[in-house]
């Protein structure tokens, strides 16, 4: 029987999340990003991995920050808005201030989206009006014949 060189399960210690480390490729894989995207967030000052020689070592703090960056992007926040929220927490260590600011940013985002929805509805209504006008004019020009009949006849005569 082969013996394992691993200590028995009772002797194995789980690594606390705060002590866990991640490579750039592990984070890229976990969040379905490219390593280039992660390096971009570093260049923007949003992530600060440790360096071991030429390698980047990410701790749980950086993993959580990356998760928050991606959540902010999904919500349509700008990088500067996301950075402000991350920095607010770093400076004050006060989740209450961060949450209040987040609510403010979300309200602004909601207002922008509602305005965009209204603008889109106006443009769609205008498109519908122009389409109706075009169809009416085509009907009038074809003497009441359907557009498909006119198109079919013009193809045969060509």
C-alpha positions as CSV (number, residue, x, y, z in Angstrom):
1,X,0.0,0.0,0.0
2,X,1.3,3.4,-0.9
3,X,1.7,5.9,1.8
4,X,1.0,9.5,1.3
5,X,3.6,12.1,2.3
6,X,0.8,14.5,3.1
7,X,0.0,15.2,6.7
8,X,-3.3,13.7,7.9
9,X,-6.3,16.0,7.2
10,X,-6.5,17.0,10.9
11,X,-2.9,18.4,10.7
12,X,-3.6,20.4,7.4
13,X,-4.3,24.0,8.1
14,X,-6.6,26.0,5.7
15,X,-4.9,29.1,4.5
16,X,-6.8,32.1,5.8
17,X,-8.2,34.2,2.9
18,X,-6.0,37.1,4.1
19,X,-2.8,35.0,3.5
20,X,-3.9,33.6,0.2
21,X,-1.9,34.7,-2.8
22,X,-2.8,34.7,-6.5
23,X,-0.8,35.0,-9.7
24,X,-1.9,37.3,-12.4
25,X,-2.8,34.4,-14.6
26,X,-4.9,32.8,-11.8
27,X,-6.9,36.1,-11.4
28,X,-7.2,36.5,-15.2
29,X,-8.7,33.0,-15.4
30,X,-11.0,33.4,-12.4
31,X,-12.5,36.7,-13.7
32,X,-12.3,35.8,-17.4
33,X,-9.9,38.7,-18.1
34,X,-6.7,39.1,-20.0
35,X,-3.5,39.7,-18.0
36,X,-3.2,42.9,-20.0
37,X,-6.5,44.1,-18.5
38,X,-5.3,43.4,-15.0
39,X,-2.0,45.3,-15.7
40,X,-4.1,48.2,-17.1
41,X,-5.9,48.4,-13.7
42,X,-2.5,48.4,-12.0
43,X,-1.3,51.2,-14.3
44,X,-4.5,53.2,-13.3
45,X,-3.5,52.8,-9.7
46,X,-6.5,50.6,-8.8
47,X,-4.5,47.5,-8.0
48,X,-1.1,47.2,-6.2
49,X,0.3,43.7,-6.2
50,X,3.4,42.8,-4.4
51,X,6.5,42.1,-6.5
52,X,8.7,39.1,-6.1
53,X,11.4,39.6,-8.6
54,X,9.6,40.0,-11.9
55,X,6.5,38.2,-10.7
56,X,3.3,39.9,-9.4
57,X,1.8,38.5,-6.3
58,X,-1.8,39.4,-5.5
59,X,-3.3,39.1,-2.1
60,X,-7.0,38.8,-1.2
61,X,-7.2,42.6,-1.0
62,X,-6.3,42.9,-4.7
63,X,-8.7,40.1,-5.6
64,X,-11.6,41.9,-3.9
65,X,-10.6,45.2,-5.5
66,X,-10.6,43.5,-8.9
67,X,-14.0,42.0,-8.2
68,X,-15.3,45.5,-7.2
69,X,-13.8,47.1,-10.3
70,X,-15.6,44.6,-12.5
71,X,-18.9,45.1,-10.7
72,X,-18.6,48.8,-11.2
73,X,-17.9,48.4,-14.9
74,X,-21.0,46.1,-15.2
75,X,-23.0,48.9,-13.6
76,X,-21.6,51.3,-16.2
77,X,-19.5,53.3,-13.8
78,X,-16.5,55.2,-15.1
79,X,-13.0,54.1,-14.0
80,X,-12.7,57.5,-12.1
81,X,-16.0,56.7,-10.2
82,X,-14.8,53.3,-9.3
83,X,-11.4,54.6,-8.3
84,X,-13.0,57.2,-6.1
85,X,-15.1,54.5,-4.3
86,X,-12.1,52.3,-3.8
87,X,-9.9,55.2,-2.6
88,X,-12.6,56.4,-0.2
89,X,-12.6,53.1,1.6
90,X,-8.8,53.0,1.7
91,X,-8.5,56.5,3.2
92,X,-11.3,56.4,5.7
93,X,-11.6,52.7,6.4
94,X,-15.2,53.8,6.9
95,X,-17.7,51.6,5.0
96,X,-20.5,54.0,5.9
97,X,-18.9,56.8,3.9
98,X,-18.2,54.5,1.0
99,X,-21.7,53.2,1.0
100,X,-23.2,56.7,1.1
101,X,-21.0,57.7,-1.9
102,X,-21.9,54.5,-3.7
103,X,-25.6,55.3,-3.3
104,X,-24.9,58.8,-4.7
105,X,-23.0,57.4,-7.7
106,X,-25.7,54.8,-8.4
107,X,-28.4,57.5,-8.3
108,X,-26.5,59.5,-10.9
109,X,-26.1,56.4,-13.0
110,X,-29.8,55.6,-12.8
111,X,-30.7,59.1,-13.8
112,X,-28.3,58.9,-16.9
113,X,-29.8,55.5,-17.9
114,X,-33.4,56.8,-17.5
115,X,-32.5,59.8,-19.7
116,X,-31.0,57.5,-22.3
117,X,-34.1,55.3,-22.2
118,X,-36.2,58.4,-22.8
119,X,-33.9,59.5,-25.6
120,X,-34.1,56.1,-27.2
121,X,-37.9,56.0,-27.0
122,X,-38.0,59.4,-28.8
123,X,-35.7,58.2,-31.6
124,X,-37.7,54.9,-32.0
125,X,-40.9,56.9,-32.3
126,X,-39.3,59.1,-34.9
127,X,-38.1,56.0,-36.8
128,X,-41.6,54.6,-36.8
129,X,-43.0,57.8,-38.2
130,X,-40.4,57.9,-40.9
131,X,-41.1,54.3,-41.8
132,X,-44.8,54.9,-42.0
133,X,-44.2,57.9,-44.3
134,X,-41.9,55.9,-46.5
135,X,-44.4,53.0,-46.8
136,X,-47.3,55.5,-47.6
137,X,-45.2,57.2,-50.3
138,X,-44.3,53.8,-51.8
139,X,-47.9,52.8,-51.8
140,X,-48.9,56.1,-53.5
141,X,-46.2,55.8,-56.1
142,X,-47.1,52.2,-57.0
143,X,-50.8,53.0,-57.4
144,X,-51.8,51.0,-54.4
145,X,-49.8,47.9,-55.4
146,X,-47.8,46.3,-52.7
147,X,-44.1,47.1,-52.5
148,X,-43.2,43.4,-53.1
149,X,-45.2,43.3,-56.3
150,X,-43.5,46.4,-57.6
151,X,-40.1,45.1,-56.7
152,X,-40.8,41.7,-58.4
153,X,-42.0,43.4,-61.6
154,X,-38.9,45.6,-61.7
155,X,-36.6,42.6,-61.4
156,X,-38.4,40.8,-64.2
157,X,-38.1,43.7,-66.5
158,X,-34.4,44.2,-65.8
